[in-house]
Amino acid sequence: MCDEFGCGIKTSDKPLPKITDMDRRQFSLGLATLSLATILAYPDLVRAAGHMVKEFSIDTPSGHKAMGAYAKAHGDKAPAILLIHEWWGLNDQIKSVAHSLSEMGYNVLAIDLYDGQYGSTREEAMALMKGLDPKAATEKLVSAINWLRANGSGKVATMGWCFGGGWSLNASLATPVDGTIIYYGNVKKSADDLASLSSPVLGHFGTLDKRINKVMVDGFEASLKAAGKTDFKNHWYEADHAFANPTGARYDEADAVLSWERTIAFLKKHLM
């Protein structure tokens, strides 16, 4: 399992960048020139990028609030991406991904399925995850996707990590999207479960992951084929769960960068 610093038995020991004397505005403007891997590797950069998104809230049909953080691309009619956080809740790390993707030309909504709550310990995160109402969460995701589709080019992809990876798939089953990206999320689905899937799927999984393992992913692939879904690609990395999370000891820089390059190529192919 994981803790607030990521999945693993210890936290990252990467040195922080020397940015204490930088003017906040100059620093923020400089983020556009940095790679996402660089931003995510350092907490100070993550916080700065996270502060560049805007709060978001819309009503769902039944009266719930779909909340989150929104980063708009430069220009009009951009394609959109819905980001879904890990089991902790929406944090600056996910917001910084939203900011970086918006600099690449996407409207990005990092949804908050916990409505402003955040788990700072494993116990708190577990309680939030177990307390989630699946029906309400699905309605929030569908409402967010509909809003993104209406306020951009009309194309939308979903992407999530761990808890969010599973919900990236769930969202794509609940309403049509143009792409589904899953980072080591729960993909235990039957062919019947996948009947409504209409998007191409990109998956990133670690060979050392004990829970989201080869048995589960092989079953997912078999279910996709049985459901007649052929537009999918699952990539395997010699890494553990949460290998793309630079705040944890299981972070694998080479695999994180490679998976991100594949993600960006997938987004360009299906959204641009």
N, C-alpha and C positions, 0 to 999 in steps of 0.2 A: 504493500500500500504506500501512500504518499503522506507527506506533511506539507506545511505551508511553503516550504522552500523547494518543493518539487518531489519527484519520486526517487527515492534512494536512501542510503543509510547515512549520508553526510551532505552538507551543503557545498556549493561551489566555492573554490578558493581562488577564483580569478581576481587579479588586482583591479581596483577601480581606476577609471581614467582620471587624469588630473584636470578637472574642469571647474574647480571651486572659484576661480577668479573670472570666469567667463560671464559676460553679460547675458541675462536670460533670453532676451530677444535675439541677440546674435547667435546664441547657442541653438535656439529653436529653429531659426532659419537655416542653420547649418545641418540640421537633421535630414533635410531633403537630399543631401549629398552622400549620406552614409548608407551602407547596406543594412538590411534588416538584421542580419547576423551580428553586425557590430552593435547595433542598438540594443538588441536583446541580451547581449553578453554583459551589459553593464547597467546596474540599477539606476544610476543617475540619468543615463540616456533614456531608459524606459520611462522614468517618471516624467521627463521633459516631453517625450512624444505623447505620453498618455494625457498630458494637459492640453494638447492641441486639438482634441476632439470635443464635440458639443453634446450636451445631454439631449436625450431623445425620449419621447413618450407619445404613444397614440392609444386610443381606445380600441378594444376588440369588440366584436358584435355582442358578446354577452356581458360587457362592462368591465372586463379586466384591463389592466394597463400593460402594454408591451413597452418595456423600458430598455434603455441602453445608452450607448455612446455612438455618435454618428460623425463620420468623416467624409466630407463631400469632395469629389474630384474637381479639378479646375475645368470649367466649361460645362455645357449642358448635355443632357441625354447620354450620360455615361452608363455603362453596364454596372451591375451591383453585386456585392458579396455580403452574405449574412454570416457573421462569425459567432460561434457558440463556445463559451468558456469551458474550462475544466471544472472539476467538482468544487473548487474553492469558491467560485463566483467570478463576477466580472472585476478584473484588476487592471493595473496599468500595463502589464505585459500584453494582454489581449488588446487593450486600447492602442498600444504602440504598433501592433500589427495592423490595426485598422488605419492608423495614420500613414504607415508606410505604403499600404495598398492604395490609399487615396492619391498618394503622390505618383502612383503608376497609372492613374486614370480610371479608378473605380470608385463608385459611391459605396461606402462600407458602413454597415451597421453591426456593431458588437452588441448583441442582445444580452440582457440581464435576466435570466430565468429565475433568479432569487429575489427580484424586486428590491434591490439595494442592500440585501444582506450578504455577508461574506464570512466564510469559514477560515479563521486564523489558525485552527488546529485541525488535526485529522478528525477528532470527535465532532467538532462543529461542522466541518464539511460533510461528514457522513450524515449528520442529522438534517442538514439542508437538502442533500441529495435524496434521502429517504422521504423527506417531507414534501417533495415536489409532486404536484398534482399533474399527472400526465396529460389529462384532457385540457387543462388550462394552459399548460406549457405548449401543447400542440397548437392551440388557438392563437397564442401569442406569436409563435413562429410563422404560422400561415398569414396572420395579419401583417407581420413585418415584411414577409416576402411580397405580399400584395402591394404594400406601400412602396417598397423598393422598385417593383416592376412599374408602378404608375408614375414614379418620380425619377425615371432614368430612361435608358434605351429600351427597356422592356425585358432585358436579359438579366437573370439572377442565378448565382451559384451559392451553395451553402458550404461552410467549412468549419470543422470543430476538432478539438483535441480531447482524447480520453472520454470523459462524460460527454463533452461536446461533440466528439466524433460520432458517438452513437446517435445523438440528437440531430446531427447533420443528416444522417441517413433517415431518421424518423421524419424530419421536416420534408425531405424529398419524397417520401412515401405519402405524406398528407396532402401535398399540392405540387403541381408540375414546376420543375426548375430546369435550368439549362446545364447544371453541373453539380456534382456532389463530391466533396473532398473529405476523407476520413483519416485522421491521424490516430492510430491505435485505439479506435472506439469499438464498443460492443456491436458486433455485426451478426449476432446469432439470429438468423431469420430463416423462415421456411419459404418455399417457392410461392405459396399463397400470400405470405406477408409482402413479397416483393412484386406482386402482380401490378401494382399501381405505379411502380418506378418508371419514369420516362426519361431520365437524364443519364448521361455517361457518368461513370464512377471512377474516382482515383483513390486508392488506398495506400497508406504507409504503415508498415508493421515491422516490429522488431523480432528477430529470431529468438532472443533471450527472454521475451515477455512470457511470463508464466500463466497469465490469465487470458489476455487477448492473443491466443497462441495459434499455431498452425492448424490444429484441429478445428478451431472455430472458423478461421479464415478459409480453410479448404471447404468447410461446410457452406460458408457464405458463397463461395464461387460456384459450388455445385447447385445451390438454390437459385442463383442468378441464371445459370444455364438452363435449369429446369423450367424457370419462368420465362425463358426466351429472351433474356437480357444478355446481350453479347458485348455491349460497349462499356467494358470495365477493364481496369488495370490495377492489380495489387502489387506494390513493390515491397520487397523484403530487404531489411538492413541487418547487418550483424551487430545488433544493438538491443538494448532493453526497452521496457516501457518508458515513455516520456523522453525518448532520446532527443527530441527536438526542443525540449524545455531547458534553456541555458542556465536556469537558476538552480538546477538540481545536479546531484552527483552522477546521474545516469546520462547526462547530456553528452552527445557524441557530435562534435563539431562538423566533421566531414559528412556524416550521414544527414545531419540537420541541413547543411548547405545543399547537399544533393537533392534531398526531398523538397526543399524550397524551390530549387530550380525546376524540378518536375512539376511542382504546383503552379508556378508562374506560367510555364509552357502550356499546361492544361487550361488555365484561365484564359490565356490569349487565344487558344484554339477554339474554345467554346463560347466565349463571351464577346470578344472583340470583332 
